[in-house]
């Protein structure tokens, strides 16, 4: 199976040679990490089956832990979800998505730190303001916001996903459910409020910029999906959106003659299609979704803000009778994994493998796939 790392090994050197002097440092780090992940470069250990009749040996290499690597975010998701289980409220959850229009995307790409932060904070604040209105909820909402910047074909498309419990904390400190079971707030009102707040802040942050009048006259895309009731599905949603990256290895079909073919699902028809791009264009599209170093793509607002942890615990106690059923923790097998050869023995570590110096993509050391986990 072709992986993103294979594409970087084959064409990353050419890409760096052509664009390296103009690339953000985070893009270069992502390239180096992806091509090194789970190879000799990262170091690892040698395991051996403890069954004397088998003695099967296996090299196991470490992960790069870069958030843009398709091999690493699975473990990150499990660790993150373990923490979030403690914060869940025993109520249904709405999924809200807010997108900035096409006319602002070029500016967002050139000013990622500022514009992406404005997108996330303004979306959350607009939703919280409507939630305080008694005709919707009449209380402060809890919001988990996750930034995504891509479409299924890897085009630039900044938007924020928000997971929102169906209710909020009223002024008296008690939990108040949303007025309607399948309705959080008015999408049109949220669209207008977000548009006005966002444009006011962008104009203040970039006074030298001019903006087309159409931005104030068109409806901005806001979607609110029906509530999720099952706690397990809520956790699935969390894991699916929080650590998702622009493309998974499972979607890459082939790399032939400098062309990359991958599959994607159309949002309207839900049908799977394929797209073929030159390797350089594929890498360009992928790397434009590597966020600035230190940027927090997951943020918490309202009741889920770190400043409201005490109030969160109080609300959880109020909802104790309807508390989510505890989910079992994922089993962790560090040195007690079953032997894949005989199925009887246990794989034990017999040697630790040190890291090796990294080579640039396209170099001799990275052209070879090496021993893979």
C-alpha positions in Angstrom: 0.0 0.0 0.0 1.3 3.5 -0.9 1.7 5.8 2.0 2.2 9.5 2.4 5.7 8.8 3.5 6.4 7.0 0.2 5.4 10.1 -1.7 7.6 12.3 0.5 10.6 9.9 0.0 10.2 10.0 -3.7 9.4 13.6 -4.3 10.1 15.5 -1.1 13.6 16.3 -2.2 12.5 18.0 -5.4 9.8 19.9 -3.5 12.3 21.2 -0.9 14.8 22.1 -3.7 12.1 24.1 -5.4 10.2 25.7 -2.5 12.5 25.1 0.5 13.6 28.7 0.9 10.0 29.9 1.1 8.6 27.2 3.2 7.5 27.7 6.9 9.7 25.9 9.4 6.7 23.7 10.4 6.3 22.4 6.8 9.9 21.2 6.7 9.6 19.6 10.1 6.5 17.8 9.0 8.2 16.4 5.9 11.2 15.2 8.0 8.9 13.6 10.6 6.6 11.8 8.2 9.5 10.3 6.2 11.2 9.1 9.4 8.2 7.8 11.3 8.5 4.1 12.3 11.8 3.7 10.6 15.4 3.1 11.9 15.8 6.9 12.0 13.5 7.1 15.0 15.1 4.3 16.9 13.1 1.5 18.5 13.6 -2.0 19.9 14.0 -5.6 18.9 11.4 -8.1 20.2 11.7 -11.8 20.4 9.1 -14.5 21.1 9.7 -16.1 24.5 8.5 -19.5 23.2 11.7 -21.7 22.8 10.2 -23.5 19.8 9.5 -20.2 18.0 12.1 -17.5 18.8 10.5 -15.2 16.2 12.1 -11.8 16.1 10.6 -8.4 15.1 11.9 -4.9 14.8 9.6 -2.3 16.2 10.4 1.4 15.5 9.1 4.5 17.3 6.6 7.0 16.0 7.5 10.6 15.1 4.5 12.0 17.1 4.1 14.8 14.6 0.4 15.9 14.5 0.5 15.9 10.7 1.7 12.3 10.4 -1.1 9.8 9.4 0.6 7.0 11.3 0.6 8.8 14.7 -2.7 10.4 15.4 -4.5 7.1 16.4 -2.6 6.8 19.7 -3.0 10.5 20.3 -6.8 10.1 19.9 -7.0 7.3 22.5 -5.1 9.3 25.1 -7.1 12.4 24.4 -10.4 10.6 24.6 -9.4 9.1 28.0 -9.2 12.6 29.4 -12.4 13.8 27.7 -14.5 11.0 29.3 -14.1 12.8 32.6 -15.6 16.0 31.2 -18.6 14.7 29.3 -22.1 15.7 30.4 -25.0 13.3 30.4 -27.0 15.1 27.8 -27.3 15.0 24.0 -24.7 16.9 21.9 -25.1 19.1 18.9 -22.4 19.4 16.1 -22.1 22.9 14.8 -19.9 23.9 11.8 -19.0 27.5 10.7 -17.1 28.3 7.6 -15.6 31.6 6.3 -16.4 32.5 2.7 -14.1 32.1 -0.3 -13.3 35.8 -0.4 -11.4 35.6 2.9 -9.5 32.3 2.4 -6.5 33.8 0.7 -6.0 36.3 3.6 -6.5 33.4 6.1 -3.8 31.4 4.4 -1.4 34.3 4.5 -2.2 35.1 8.1 -2.9 31.8 9.7 -2.1 32.5 13.3 -4.4 35.6 13.5 -7.2 34.6 11.2 -7.6 31.0 12.4 -7.6 32.2 16.0 -10.2 34.8 15.1 -12.3 32.2 13.4 -12.4 29.9 16.4 -12.9 32.5 19.1 -15.6 34.4 17.2 -17.5 31.3 16.3 -17.6 30.2 19.9 -18.4 33.6 21.3 -21.3 34.1 18.8 -22.8 30.7 19.7 -22.4 31.4 23.4 -24.2 34.8 23.1 -27.2 33.2 21.3 -27.2 30.4 23.9 -27.7 32.9 26.7 -30.9 34.0 25.0 -33.8 32.5 26.9 -35.7 31.6 23.7 -32.9 29.1 22.9 -31.2 27.9 26.1 -30.9 30.7 28.6 -27.6 29.5 29.9 -23.8 29.5 29.2 -22.9 26.7 26.7 -20.0 24.4 26.8 -18.0 24.3 23.5 -15.3 22.2 22.2 -13.9 23.8 19.0 -11.7 22.1 16.4 -10.2 23.8 13.4 -10.1 22.1 10.0 -8.7 23.7 6.9 -9.3 21.3 4.1 -11.9 19.8 1.7 -11.9 16.1 0.8 -9.8 17.0 -2.2 -7.2 18.8 0.0 -8.2 22.3 -1.2 -8.0 25.2 1.3 -11.3 25.6 3.2 -11.0 26.9 6.8 -13.9 26.0 9.0 -14.5 25.2 12.7 -16.3 22.2 14.1 -17.9 22.7 17.5 -19.3 20.0 19.8 -22.0 21.5 22.1 -24.0 19.9 24.9 -27.8 20.5 24.6 -28.1 23.0 27.4 -26.2 25.5 29.5 -25.6 26.9 33.0 -28.2 29.5 33.9 -27.6 32.6 36.0 -28.6 30.7 39.2 -25.9 28.1 38.6 -28.2 25.3 37.6 -28.2 23.3 34.3 -30.9 24.3 31.9 -31.8 22.1 28.9 -32.1 23.5 25.4 -35.7 24.7 24.8 -36.2 22.1 22.0 -34.8 18.6 21.8 -33.7 18.9 18.2 -33.0 22.6 18.0 -30.1 24.5 19.6 -30.1 28.0 18.1 -31.3 29.6 14.8 -28.7 29.0 12.1 -29.6 32.2 10.3 -29.2 34.3 13.4 -25.9 32.6 14.2 -24.7 33.2 10.6 -25.5 36.9 10.8 -24.0 37.4 14.3 -20.8 35.5 13.4 -20.4 37.5 10.1 -20.8 40.8 11.9 -18.4 40.0 14.7 -15.8 38.4 12.5 -15.7 41.2 9.9 -15.5 43.9 12.6 -12.5 42.1 14.1 -10.8 41.4 10.8 -11.1 45.1 9.8 -9.6 46.2 13.1 -6.8 43.7 12.8 -6.1 44.6 9.1 -7.0 48.2 8.6 -5.1 48.5 5.4 -7.1 45.8 3.7 -10.2 46.4 1.6 -13.1 43.9 1.5 -15.8 43.3 -1.2 -19.3 44.5 -0.2 -20.7 41.0 -0.9 -19.2 39.8 2.3 -21.9 41.7 4.3 -24.7 40.8 1.9 -24.4 37.0 1.6 -25.3 34.3 4.2 -22.2 32.6 5.6 -22.3 28.9 5.9 -23.5 27.6 9.3 -24.7 24.0 9.9 -26.1 22.5 13.0 -26.6 18.7 12.9 -29.3 16.9 14.9 -28.2 16.0 18.4 -26.2 12.9 19.3 -27.7 11.0 22.2 -25.5 8.0 22.7 -22.4 8.8 24.9 -20.3 6.3 22.9 -21.2 8.1 19.6 -20.2 11.4 21.2 -16.8 10.0 21.9 -16.5 8.7 18.4 -17.3 12.1 17.1 -14.7 13.6 19.4 -12.0 11.3 18.2 -13.0 11.6 14.5 -12.7 15.3 14.4 -10.1 16.3 16.9 -7.1 14.4 15.6 -8.1 14.1 11.9 -5.6 15.2 9.4 -6.0 16.3 5.8 -5.6 12.7 4.3 -5.2 9.2 5.7 -2.9 6.6 4.2 -5.9 4.5 3.5 -7.2 7.0 0.9 -4.0 7.0 -1.1 -4.3 4.5 -4.0 -1.2 4.8 -6.1 2.0 6.6 -6.9 3.0 6.1 -10.5 5.2 8.2 -12.9 5.1 11.1 -10.6 1.3 11.1 -10.2 -0.6 10.5 -7.0 -4.1 9.0 -7.1 -6.3 9.1 -4.0 -10.0 8.6 -3.3 -12.4 11.1 -1.8 -16.1 11.1 -0.9 -18.4 13.7 -2.4 -20.2 15.6 0.4 -23.6 15.7 -1.5 -23.9 12.3 -3.1 -21.6 10.5 -0.5 -20.2 8.6 -3.5 -16.5 7.7 -3.6 -14.5 9.1 -6.5 -10.8 9.3 -7.4 -8.5 12.2 -8.1 -5.0 12.2 -9.7 -2.5 15.0 -9.1 1.1 15.5 -9.9 3.2 14.6 -6.8 4.3 18.3 -6.4 0.7 19.5 -6.4 -0.3 16.8 -4.0 2.4 17.8 -1.6 1.6 21.5 -1.9 -2.1 20.8 -1.1 -1.2 18.6 1.8 1.4 21.0 3.3 -1.0 24.0 3.2 -2.9 22.3 6.0 0.2 22.1 8.3 -0.7 24.6 11.0 1.8 27.1 12.4 4.0 25.7 15.1 2.4 26.1 18.6 -1.0 26.7 17.2 -3.8 25.1 19.2 -6.3 23.5 16.8 -8.5 22.3 19.7 -9.9 24.9 22.1 -12.4 25.0 24.9 -15.0 27.8 25.5 -17.8 28.5 28.0 -18.4 25.8 30.6 -15.5 23.8 29.1 -13.1 26.6 29.4 -10.2 25.8 31.9 -11.4 28.7 34.0 -14.7 27.0 34.7 -13.5 23.6 35.8 -15.1 24.0 39.3 -18.5 24.9 37.8 -18.2 22.0 35.4 -17.8 19.5 38.3 -20.9 21.1 40.0 -22.9 20.6 36.8 -21.7 17.0 36.4 -23.0 16.3 40.0 -26.3 17.9 39.1 -26.6 15.5 36.2 -25.2 12.5 38.1 -28.5 10.5 37.8 -28.1 10.8 34.0 -24.4 10.4 33.9 -22.8 8.7 30.8 -22.1 5.0 31.2 -18.3 4.6 31.8 -16.4 3.4 28.8 -13.6 0.8 29.4 -10.1 2.1 28.9 -8.2 0.9 25.9 -5.9 -2.0 26.8 -2.3 -1.2 26.6 0.2 -3.9 25.8 3.7 -2.6 25.9 5.8 -5.8 26.2 3.1 -8.4 26.5 2.0 -8.7 22.8 1.2 -12.0 21.4 3.7 -13.5 18.9 2.3 -13.0 15.4 4.1 -16.1 14.2 3.2 -18.9 16.6 0.3 -17.3 18.5 1.5 -18.8 21.7 4.5 -16.9 23.0 4.8 -13.3 24.1 7.0 -10.8 22.4 9.6 -9.4 24.8 12.2 -6.6 24.2 15.7 -8.0 23.9 17.5 -4.9 22.4 17.0 -1.1 22.3 17.8 0.5 19.0 19.2 4.1 19.1 18.0 6.8 16.8 19.9 7.5 13.6 20.8 10.8 12.0 18.1 12.1 9.7 18.7 12.6 6.0 16.8 15.1 3.8 13.9 13.7 1.8 15.3 12.4 -1.5 18.6 11.5 0.1 20.0 8.0 -0.1 19.0 7.0 3.4 15.4 7.9 2.9 14.9 6.6 -0.6 15.1 3.1 0.8 12.0 2.2 2.8 14.2 0.4 5.4 12.8 -2.0 7.9 9.3 -1.1 8.8 7.3 -1.9 11.8 
